[in-house]
Amino acid sequence: MSGMVIRRLRALGLASGLVAWSLLPGRRQPVTQAVLAAALVTVTRAPVGLRPPLLWAGLRLGSAAASVVAAAVAASAAFPRVRSAMADRTPPAAPLTWLALRIPLGTVWSEEAAYRGALAMLAADGVGPRAGRLVQAAAFGLSHIADARAAGEPVIGTVVATGAAGWLFGWLAERSGSLAAPMLTHLAINEAGAIASLAVRRG
């Protein structure tokens, strides 16, 4: 078996494994998710760019992108249909834990390390940078099937939207050379959406 075939099988194997993991019940423990993601980065030796000077490039690009998406989420809350959808969402039992632990650690770090770190590196090595970004974006979209079903949201729409977000996150990581850029953007999307939803329900 050639080296290229082996590299492709590694990439597809990790992509399949991440999607399969997302379908398991009870896998949303933030500490477990974070530890497993860190282990993937360590085992694959994926570059994360969280040290200077790449860190500074990631923070600059990520801050700019985060500002745009946070403003977009805030503006969207002004539309009645969006506010209605936010109000219909079931709030978490512990909002502070959700905002301070589950989103930053269990979602943002875990997903960026696993998808834009480990998987992106293996996929780029196996099928090339452009196709590799599509592989990790597709896996990222498919990994949200269980979340869509649990929230009663359209599965296809969720997969497409999160897949597109995964492609953007991958581009940000490649552009800056650091996971800090997609992490800040991802954090802004999730935190702004969560805060807006809580504010609408309380209002």
N, C-alpha and C positions, 0 to 999 in steps of 0.2 A: 504494500500500500504506500503510495507516494506521500511525501511530506505535505503537499498542498491538500490532498484529500483528508489527511489526519487533522490539519488545521481547520478545515471546513467542518468536519465532524465535531470537533471540540466546540466551535462556535454554535452550531445548531444544537448540540447537546446541552450547552449552558442555557441557550434561549428556551429550549423545551423544558428544562428543569425549572427555570424561573417562572414560566407560565404555569407549570404543574404545581409549584409551591403556592402560587397565588390562589389556587383553587382549594387548598386545604383549609378545613375549618379551624379557627383559633390560631391562625398563623400571624395575626396582627398584634403580637406582643412587641412593643417598641424596642425593648432591650434585646430580645432574641433577634429581631430583624436587623438591628444595628450590628450586633456581633457577627451574624452570618455574612452581612455585606462586607464588613471589615475583613473577614476571613477570605472571602472571594478575592478582594483586592490584593491581599497578601499572597495567596496561592498563585494567582495569575500574574503577579508583579505588575499590575496595571498602573500606569502613571496617573497620579491624581493632581499634581501641580498645586499642592497646598503649602508650598514653601516659596519664599521670594527667589527670583523675581516673578515667577509665573503667578504666584498668589496675587501680586498687585495687579497684574493684567486681568486676572479673573474677577477681582473685586471691582475694578473699574467697569468692565463690560457688564458684569452681573448687576451692579448698582443701577446702571443706566436702563437695562432691560427690566429690572424689578420695579423701577419707578413708573415705567410705561404701563406694565401689566397691573400694578396696584391701582393706578389712576383709572384704568379701563374697568376694573372690577367695581371700584367705587362709583363710577359714572353709570354702570349698568344697573346698579341698585335703584336708580331713579325711575326705571321703567316699571310700570305696574305688574306686567307679566313676570318679570324677573323677581320682583319683590314677593309676589305670590308664591313663586316656586321656592324661594328662600324660606318663606314662612311655613311652607308645608313640610320642610325637612325636619326629621326627628332630631332634636338637639342631643348632644352627648351628655352622659350623666355627670361628668366632671369637666366642665368647659376649660378651666385653667390647665388641667392635666393635658387636655386635648391640644391646647395652644402652645404650651411650654414643653411638652414631652413627645406626644404622639406625632404631631406634625413635623417638628424639626428633626427628631431622632428616628422615630419609627417609619416616617414616610420620606422626608427629603434626603437625609443622609443615606438611608438604606437603599432607596431607589436610585439615587445618583451614583453611589458607589457600585451597586450591582449592575445597573444598565449602562450608564455613561462611563463607568470605570472598567470593570471586568469584562462585561459582554461586548462593549464597544471595541475594546482592544482585540479580543479574540476574533470578533467579526471582521474588523478591518484587516487583520492578519490573514483571515481565511478567504475572504471574498473581495477585499479591497475597501478603501475608505468610504466611497459613496454607497456601494451596496451594503457595506457593513453598518452604516448609519441607518439604512432602511431596515436591516435585520433587527437592530436593537429597538428601533421605533415600533416595528410591528409587534415584537415581543412585549414591549411596554404597553401597547394598546391592548393586546390580548390578556395581559395580566390584570386588567381592570374589569373583566367579565363578571367575576363574583361580586365586586363592589357595586356594579351597575344593577345586578339582580337584587342585591340586598337593599339597595336604595329605591328600587322600583323605577329606575331610569332606563331609557332605551339602550339595549346592549350594543347595537351596531353604531349608534351615534356616539356612545361613550368610547368604544374602541377606536373609532376614527378620530375623535377629538383628542384622546390621550395619546394616540399614535402620532398625531401631528405635533403635540406638545413634546413628545419624546424626540422627534426629529429636530425640533427647535433647540431643545436642551443639548442634544448631541452636537449641533452646529456651534452653539455657544462654547461648549467644552473644547471643541477642535479649534475654534477661532482664537480663544484665549490661552489654550494649553493648560487650563486649570478647571477642576470641578467646582471651584468657588463661583464661577459665572452661572452655570445651570442651577446650582444649589440656591443662590440668592433669588434667582428668577422663580424657581419652583416654590421656594418658601414664600415669596410675595404672593403668588397665585393662591396658594392654599390658606395662608394666614389671612389675606384680605378677604377671601371668600368666606372663611369661617367667621371672622369678626363681623362682616356685613350680615351674614345670616343670623348671628346672635343678636345684632342690633335691630334687625327687622322684626324678629320674634318678640323682643322686649318692647319695641315701639308699638 
